Amino acid sequence: MEGYIVTFFTQQSRGLDGVSVAHWIIDKAKELGIRGATLSSGHEGFGRDGRYHSENFFDLEDRPIQVDLVLTPEESELLFTAIRKKQLSIFYRKTPAEFGNTLDI
């Protein structure tokens, strides 16, 4: 299949509707019927504002988080439409990809 690898970059401390933005993305993807998503946390990074975000002993809330999804063009449009409706500002990377399951080859 042809589609995209989409990665959203955020921080653990960013919230929306009572959950982190990362978990909101995962919950929305599941609601839309998207096959899966992977949440990964980083140790350190900096955002477009130039501020460092890190996971450390005293503050685990500001750690960098990324959510990776592999999407068809239709799924991508559904997810980005939901994000626009919430007026979320989230940095993302969207890369064309071929994907599938090895048992289907």
DSSP file (Angstrom, degrees, kcal/mol; ACC not computed):
  #  RESIDUE AA STRUCTURE BP1 BP2  ACC     N-H-->O    O-->H-N    N-H-->O    O-->H-N    TCO  KAPPA ALPHA  PHI   PSI    X-CA   Y-CA   Z-CA
    1    1 A M              0   0    0      0, 0.0    98,-2.4     0, 0.0     2,-0.4   0.000 360.0 360.0 360.0 155.9    0.0    0.0    0.0
    2    2 A E  E     +A   98   0A   0     96,-0.2     2,-0.2    94,-0.0    96,-0.2  -0.883 360.0 100.3-110.8 143.5    1.0    3.6   -0.5
    3    3 A G  E     -A   97   0A   0     94,-2.4    94,-2.4    -2,-0.4     2,-0.3  -0.814  58.9 -61.0-179.2-137.5    0.7    6.3    2.1
    4    4 A Y  E     -AB  96  71A   0     67,-2.9    67,-2.9    92,-0.3     2,-0.6  -0.964  16.9-136.9-140.2 150.5    2.6    8.2    4.7
    5    5 A I  E     -AB  95  70A   0     90,-2.7    90,-2.6    -2,-0.3     2,-0.5  -0.971  33.4-168.0 -99.5 121.5    4.6    7.9    7.9
    6    6 A V  E     -AB  94  69A   0     63,-2.9    63,-2.4    -2,-0.6     2,-0.5  -0.956   7.9-172.9-116.6 128.1    3.5   10.7   10.1
    7    7 A T  E     -AB  93  68A   0     86,-2.7    86,-2.3    -2,-0.5     2,-0.4  -0.984   6.3-160.5-121.6 126.3    5.3   11.7   13.2
    8    8 A F  E     -AB  92  67A   0     59,-2.5    59,-2.1    -2,-0.5     2,-0.5  -0.878   7.2-153.4-103.6 138.3    4.0   14.2   15.7
    9    9 A F  E     +AB  91  66A   0     82,-2.5    82,-0.7    -2,-0.4     2,-0.2  -0.950  33.1 132.0-114.8 127.1    6.4   15.9   18.1
   10   10 A T  E     - B   0  65A   0     55,-2.9    55,-3.0    -2,-0.5     2,-0.3  -0.788  48.0 -97.5-151.3-168.1    5.2   17.2   21.5
   11   11 A Q  E >   - B   0  64A   0     53,-0.3     3,-1.4    -2,-0.2    10,-0.3  -0.923  26.5-119.7-124.9 152.8    5.9   17.2   25.2
   12   12 A Q  T 3  S+     0   0    0     51,-2.5    50,-0.2    -2,-0.3    49,-0.1   0.831 112.0  58.1 -55.7 -34.5    4.4   15.1   28.0
   13   13 A S  T 3  S+     0   0    0     48,-0.8     2,-0.4    50,-0.2    -1,-0.3   0.614  79.3 102.3 -78.5 -12.2    3.2   18.2   29.7
   14   14 A R    <   -     0   0    0     -3,-1.4     7,-2.6    47,-0.2     8,-0.3  -0.608  57.4-169.8 -76.3 124.5    1.0   19.5   26.8
   15   15 A G  E     +D   20   0B   0     -2,-0.4     2,-0.3     5,-0.3     5,-0.3  -0.779  21.5 179.0-119.4 160.5   -2.6   18.7   27.5
   16   16 A L  E >  S-D   19   0B   0      3,-3.2     3,-1.8    -2,-0.3     8,-0.0  -0.908  75.0 -10.2-156.4 126.1   -6.0   18.7   25.7
   17   17 A D  T 3  S-     0   0    0     -2,-0.3     3,-0.1     1,-0.3    -2,-0.0   0.835 130.0 -50.4  53.5  36.7   -9.4   17.7   27.1
   18   18 A G  T 3  S+     0   0    0      1,-0.3     2,-0.3     0, 0.0    -1,-0.3   0.484 124.7  80.0  85.1   2.4   -7.8   16.2   30.2
   19   19 A V  E <  S-D   16   0B   0     -3,-1.8    -3,-3.2     1,-0.0    -1,-0.3  -0.886  89.0 -85.8-132.5 166.0   -5.2   14.0   28.5
   20   20 A S  E  >  -D   15   0B   0     -2,-0.3     4,-2.3    -5,-0.3    -5,-0.3  -0.367  38.4-117.0 -67.0 153.9   -1.8   14.6   27.0
   21   21 A V  H  > S+     0   0    0     -7,-2.6     4,-2.4   -10,-0.3     5,-0.2   0.889 116.3  55.7 -57.9 -40.1   -1.7   15.8   23.4
   22   22 A A  H  > S+     0   0    0     -8,-0.3     4,-2.0   -11,-0.3    -1,-0.2   0.926 109.9  44.0 -60.6 -45.4    0.1   12.5   22.5
   23   23 A H  H  > S+     0   0    0      1,-0.2     4,-2.9     2,-0.2    -1,-0.2   0.833 109.5  57.2 -70.4 -30.7   -2.6   10.4   24.0
   24   24 A W  H  X S+     0   0    0     -4,-2.3     4,-2.7     2,-0.2    -2,-0.2   0.928 107.3  48.8 -62.0 -43.5   -5.3   12.5   22.4
   25   25 A I  H  X S+     0   0    0     -4,-2.4     4,-2.6     2,-0.2    -2,-0.2   0.931 113.2  46.7 -60.9 -46.3   -3.7   11.7   19.0
   26   26 A I  H  X S+     0   0    0     -4,-2.0     4,-2.3     2,-0.2    -2,-0.2   0.929 113.7  47.8 -63.0 -45.4   -3.6    8.0   19.8
   27   27 A D  H  X S+     0   0    0     -4,-2.9     4,-2.4     1,-0.2    -2,-0.2   0.906 113.1  48.3 -62.0 -41.8   -7.2    8.0   21.1
   28   28 A K  H  X S+     0   0    0     -4,-2.7     4,-2.1     2,-0.2    -2,-0.2   0.904 109.9  52.1 -66.2 -41.0   -8.3    9.9   18.0
   29   29 A A  H  <>S+     0   0    0     -4,-2.6     5,-2.5     2,-0.2     4,-0.4   0.921 111.3  47.1 -60.1 -44.2   -6.5    7.5   15.7
   30   30 A K  H ><5S+     0   0    0     -4,-2.3     3,-1.4     1,-0.2    -2,-0.2   0.921 110.5  52.2 -63.8 -43.6   -8.1    4.6   17.3
   31   31 A E  H 3<5S+     0   0    0     -4,-2.4    -1,-0.2     1,-0.3    -2,-0.2   0.850 108.1  52.6 -59.2 -35.5  -11.5    6.2   17.1
   32   32 A L  T 3<5S-     0   0    0     -4,-2.1    -1,-0.3    -5,-0.1    -2,-0.2   0.485 120.0-109.8 -81.6  -2.9  -11.0    6.8   13.4
   33   33 A G  T < 5 +     0   0    0     -3,-1.4    -3,-0.2    -4,-0.4     2,-0.2   0.656  59.1 162.3  84.8  15.7  -10.2    3.1   12.8
   34   34 A I      < -     0   0    0     -5,-2.5    -1,-0.3    -6,-0.2     3,-0.1  -0.498  44.3-124.2 -71.3 139.9   -6.5    3.7   12.1
   35   35 A R  S    S-     0   0    0     35,-0.2     2,-0.3    -2,-0.2    -1,-0.1   0.738  71.2 -33.3 -62.0 -29.8   -4.5    0.4   12.5
   36   36 A G        -     0   0    0     34,-0.2    34,-0.5    -7,-0.0     2,-0.3  -0.976  44.1-153.7 179.5 165.9   -2.0    1.5   15.1
   37   37 A A        -     0   0    0     -2,-0.3     2,-0.5    32,-0.1    32,-0.2  -0.980  13.1-144.5-152.4 150.4    0.2    4.2   16.6
   38   38 A T  E     -C   68   0A   0     30,-2.4    30,-2.9    -2,-0.3     2,-0.5  -0.984   7.2-157.8-123.9 127.6    3.5    4.1   18.5
   39   39 A L  E     -C   67   0A   0     -2,-0.5     2,-0.4    28,-0.2    28,-0.2  -0.902  15.7-179.8-103.2 128.0    4.3    6.6   21.3
   40   40 A S  E     -C   66   0A   0     26,-2.9    26,-2.9    -2,-0.5     2,-0.4  -0.971  15.2-146.6-127.1 142.7    8.0    7.1   22.1
   41   41 A S  E     -C   65   0A   0     -2,-0.4    24,-0.2    24,-0.2     2,-0.2  -0.877  11.3-150.4-109.9 145.1    9.5    9.3   24.7
   42   42 A G        -     0   0    0     22,-3.0     3,-0.1    -2,-0.4    13,-0.0  -0.578  16.2-133.9-103.7 169.3   12.9   11.0   24.3
   43   43 A H  S    S-     0   0    0      1,-0.3    12,-2.7    -2,-0.2     2,-0.3   0.810  82.9  -7.3 -89.8 -35.0   15.4   12.0   26.9
   44   44 A E  E     +E   54   0C   0     10,-0.2    -1,-0.3    19,-0.1     2,-0.3  -0.989  66.4 138.4-161.6 149.9   16.1   15.5   25.7
   45   45 A G  E     -E   53   0C   0      8,-2.2     8,-3.6    -2,-0.3     2,-0.4  -0.966  34.7-119.4-173.1 177.8   15.2   17.9   22.8
   46   46 A F  E     -E   52   0C   0     -2,-0.3     6,-0.2     6,-0.3     2,-0.1  -0.991  21.5-140.6-137.1 150.9   14.3   21.4   22.0
   47   47 A G    >   -     0   0    0      4,-1.8     3,-2.4    -2,-0.4   -37,-0.0  -0.289  39.7 -84.6-100.7-176.5   11.3   22.9   20.4
   48   48 A R  T 3  S+     0   0    0      1,-0.3    -1,-0.0     2,-0.1    -2,-0.0   0.697 125.7  62.7 -64.0 -18.3   10.6   25.7   17.9
   49   49 A D  T 3  S-     0   0    0      2,-0.2    -1,-0.3     1,-0.0     3,-0.1   0.504 113.9-118.3 -82.6  -3.6   10.6   28.1   20.8
   50   50 A G    <   +     0   0    0     -3,-2.4     2,-0.2     1,-0.3    -2,-0.1   0.359  69.9 135.3  84.9  -5.9   14.2   27.2   21.5
   51   51 A R        -     0   0    0      1,-0.1    -4,-1.8    -5,-0.0    -1,-0.3  -0.548  55.6-123.0 -78.4 139.9   13.4   25.9   25.0
   52   52 A Y  E     -E   46   0C   0     -2,-0.2     2,-0.4    -6,-0.2    -6,-0.3  -0.608  22.7-164.0 -78.7 141.5   15.0   22.6   26.0
   53   53 A H  E     +E   45   0C   0     -8,-3.6    -8,-2.2    -2,-0.3     2,-0.3  -0.995  19.5 163.6-124.6 131.4   12.7   19.8   27.1
   54   54 A S  E     -E   44   0C   0     -2,-0.4     2,-0.6   -10,-0.2     8,-0.3  -0.983  40.7-122.4-149.2 158.3   14.1   16.9   29.0
   55   55 A E        +     0   0    0    -12,-2.7     2,-0.3    -2,-0.3     5,-0.2  -0.905  48.0 155.3 -96.6 119.7   13.3   13.9   31.2
   56   56 A N        -     0   0    0      3,-1.2     3,-0.4    -2,-0.6     6,-0.1  -0.901  57.2 -93.8-141.1 173.3   15.1   14.2   34.4
   57   57 A F  S    S+     0   0    0     -2,-0.3     3,-0.2     1,-0.2    -1,-0.0   0.819 121.7  40.1 -57.0 -35.8   14.8   13.0   38.0
   58   58 A F  S    S+     0   0    0      1,-0.2     2,-0.3     2,-0.0    -1,-0.2   0.716 123.0  32.4 -90.7 -22.3   13.0   16.2   39.2
   59   59 A D        +     0   0    0     -3,-0.4    -3,-1.2     1,-0.1     3,-0.3  -0.799  49.1 160.0-143.6  96.2   10.6   16.8   36.2
   60   60 A L    >   +     0   0    0     -2,-0.3     3,-0.8    -3,-0.2   -48,-0.1   0.522  69.0  77.6 -88.7  -6.7    9.2   13.9   34.2
   61   61 A E  T 3  S+     0   0    0      1,-0.2   -48,-0.8   -49,-0.1    -1,-0.2   0.727  88.6  53.3 -76.7 -22.8    6.4   16.0   32.8
   62   62 A D  T 3  S+     0   0    0     -8,-0.3    -1,-0.2    -3,-0.3    -7,-0.1   0.299  75.7 133.3 -98.7  10.6    8.4   18.0   30.2
   63   63 A R    <   -     0   0    0     -3,-0.8   -51,-2.5   -10,-0.1   -50,-0.2  -0.295  63.8-105.8 -64.3 144.4    9.9   15.0   28.4
   64   64 A P  E     -B   11   0A   0      0, 0.0   -22,-3.0     0, 0.0     2,-0.4  -0.459  40.0-168.0 -68.4 140.9    9.8   15.1   24.6
   65   65 A I  E     -BC  10  41A   0    -55,-3.0   -55,-2.9   -24,-0.2     2,-0.4  -0.977   8.9-168.1-130.6 141.3    7.2   12.7   23.1
   66   66 A Q  E     -BC   9  40A   0    -26,-2.9   -26,-2.9    -2,-0.4     2,-0.5  -0.995   7.6-156.4-131.0 145.6    6.7   11.6   19.5
   67   67 A V  E     -BC   8  39A   0    -59,-2.1   -59,-2.5    -2,-0.4     2,-0.4  -0.978  12.2-162.5-118.1 122.4    3.7    9.7   18.0
   68   68 A D  E     +BC   7  38A   0    -30,-2.9   -30,-2.4    -2,-0.5     2,-0.3  -0.887  12.3 172.5-109.0 135.4    4.4    7.7   14.9
   69   69 A L  E     -B    6   0A   0    -63,-2.4   -63,-2.9    -2,-0.4     2,-0.5  -0.988  26.4-145.2-137.3 147.4    1.6    6.4   12.6
   70   70 A V  E     +B    5   0A   0    -34,-0.5     2,-0.3    -2,-0.3   -65,-0.2  -0.975  36.5 179.5-111.2 119.8    1.6    4.8    9.2
   71   71 A L  E     -B    4   0A   0    -67,-2.9   -67,-2.9    -2,-0.5    26,-0.2  -0.895  32.5-128.2-129.3 146.2   -1.4    6.1    7.3
   72   72 A T     >  -     0   0    0     -2,-0.3     4,-2.6   -69,-0.2     5,-0.2  -0.440  45.9-102.2 -73.7 164.7   -3.2    5.8    4.0
   73   73 A P  H  > S+     0   0    0      0, 0.0     4,-2.0     0, 0.0     5,-0.1   0.887 125.0  50.7 -57.3 -37.3   -3.9    9.1    2.3
   74   74 A E  H  > S+     0   0    0      2,-0.2     4,-2.2     1,-0.2     5,-0.1   0.915 110.6  47.4 -67.6 -42.9   -7.5    8.9    3.4
   75   75 A E  H  > S+     0   0    0      1,-0.2     4,-2.6     2,-0.2     5,-0.2   0.899 110.0  54.1 -64.1 -40.1   -6.6    8.1    7.1
   76   76 A S  H  X S+     0   0    0     -4,-2.6     4,-2.7     1,-0.2     5,-0.2   0.925 108.8  48.1 -59.1 -45.7   -4.1   11.0    7.0
   77   77 A E  H  X S+     0   0    0     -4,-2.0     4,-2.1     1,-0.2    -1,-0.2   0.906 111.0  50.9 -64.2 -41.6   -6.8   13.4    5.8
   78   78 A L  H  X S+     0   0    0     -4,-2.2     4,-2.0     2,-0.2    -2,-0.2   0.929 113.4  44.8 -60.5 -45.6   -9.2   12.2    8.5
   79   79 A L  H  X S+     0   0    0     -4,-2.6     4,-2.1     1,-0.2    -2,-0.2   0.927 114.0  47.5 -67.6 -44.9   -6.6   12.6   11.3
   80   80 A F  H  X S+     0   0    0     -4,-2.7     4,-2.4     1,-0.2    -1,-0.2   0.844 109.9  54.4 -66.7 -31.5   -5.4   16.1   10.1
   81   81 A T  H  X S+     0   0    0     -4,-2.1     4,-2.3    -5,-0.2    -1,-0.2   0.921 108.4  48.9 -64.2 -43.6   -9.0   17.2    9.8
   82   82 A A  H  X S+     0   0    0     -4,-2.0     4,-1.3     1,-0.2    -2,-0.2   0.887 111.6  49.6 -62.7 -39.0   -9.7   16.2   13.4
   83   83 A I  H  <>S+     0   0    0     -4,-2.1     5,-1.9     1,-0.2     4,-0.4   0.911 110.3  49.8 -66.5 -42.7   -6.5   18.1   14.5
   84   84 A R  H ><5S+     0   0    0     -4,-2.4     3,-1.3     1,-0.2    -2,-0.2   0.895 106.1  56.5 -63.1 -39.3   -7.6   21.2   12.6
   85   85 A K  H 3<5S+     0   0    0     -4,-2.3    -1,-0.2     1,-0.3    -2,-0.2   0.846 108.7  46.9 -61.2 -33.2  -11.1   21.1   14.2
   86   86 A K  T 3<5S-     0   0    0     -4,-1.3    -1,-0.3    -3,-0.2    -2,-0.2   0.494 109.0-129.8 -83.9  -4.3   -9.4   21.2   17.7
   87   87 A Q  T < 5 +     0   0    0     -3,-1.3     2,-0.3    -4,-0.4    -3,-0.2   0.874  46.2 170.1  55.0  41.4   -7.2   24.0   16.4
   88   88 A L      < -     0   0    0     -5,-1.9     2,-0.7     2,-0.0    -1,-0.2  -0.623  30.8-149.3 -83.0 139.5   -4.1   22.2   17.7
   89   89 A S        +     0   0    0     -2,-0.3     2,-0.4     2,-0.0    -5,-0.0  -0.918  33.2 157.8-107.5 104.1   -0.6   23.5   16.8
   90   90 A I        -     0   0    0     -2,-0.7     2,-0.2   -80,-0.0   -80,-0.1  -0.995  40.1-127.5-131.4 128.0    1.6   20.4   16.6
   91   91 A F  E     +A    9   0A   0    -82,-0.7   -82,-2.5    -2,-0.4     2,-0.3  -0.554  40.2 174.9 -71.4 138.2    4.9   20.1   14.8
   92   92 A Y  E     -A    8   0A   0    -84,-0.2     2,-0.4    -2,-0.2   -84,-0.2  -0.943  30.9-143.2-142.7 163.3    4.9   17.0   12.5
   93   93 A R  E     -A    7   0A   0    -86,-2.3   -86,-2.7    -2,-0.3     2,-0.5  -0.997  16.1-169.9-125.5 133.2    6.8   15.2    9.8
   94   94 A K  E     +A    6   0A   0     -2,-0.4   -88,-0.2   -88,-0.2    -2,-0.0  -0.968   8.7 178.4-129.7 114.7    5.0   13.5    6.9
   95   95 A T  E     -A    5   0A   0    -90,-2.6   -90,-2.7    -2,-0.5    -2,-0.0  -0.951  32.4-113.8-121.9 131.4    7.0   11.2    4.6
   96   96 A P  E     +A    4   0A   0      0, 0.0     2,-0.3     0, 0.0   -92,-0.3  -0.352  46.4 175.8 -59.3 142.6    5.7    9.1    1.7
   97   97 A A  E     -A    3   0A   0    -94,-2.4   -94,-2.4   -26,-0.2     2,-0.4  -0.997  35.0-138.0-150.9 151.2    5.9    5.4    2.4
   98   98 A E  E     +A    2   0A   0     -2,-0.3     2,-0.3   -96,-0.2   -96,-0.2  -0.928  39.6 166.9-102.4 136.1    5.2    2.0    1.0
   99   99 A F        +     0   0    0    -98,-2.4     2,-0.3    -2,-0.4    -2,-0.0  -0.968   9.8 124.5-149.0 163.7    3.8   -0.3    3.7
  100  100 A G        -     0   0    0     -2,-0.3     2,-0.4     5,-0.0    -2,-0.0  -0.972  55.0 -70.2 173.4-165.4    2.1   -3.6    4.2
  101  101 A N    >   -     0   0    0     -2,-0.3     3,-2.0     1,-0.1     4,-0.3  -0.957  31.1-133.8-117.7 134.5    2.3   -7.0    6.0
  102  102 A T  G >  S+     0   0    0     -2,-0.4     3,-1.0     1,-0.3    -1,-0.1   0.783 106.2  60.1 -60.9 -26.9    4.9   -9.6    5.0
  103  103 A L  G 3  S+     0   0    0      1,-0.2    -1,-0.3     2,-0.1     0, 0.0   0.657 100.2  57.1 -74.1 -13.9    2.2  -12.3    5.1
  104  104 A D  G <         0   0    0     -3,-2.0    -1,-0.2     1,-0.2    -2,-0.2   0.440 360.0 360.0 -94.2  -1.2    0.3  -10.4    2.4
  105  105 A I    <         0   0    0     -3,-1.0    -1,-0.2    -4,-0.3    -2,-0.1   0.486 360.0 360.0 -78.5 360.0    3.1  -10.4   -0.2
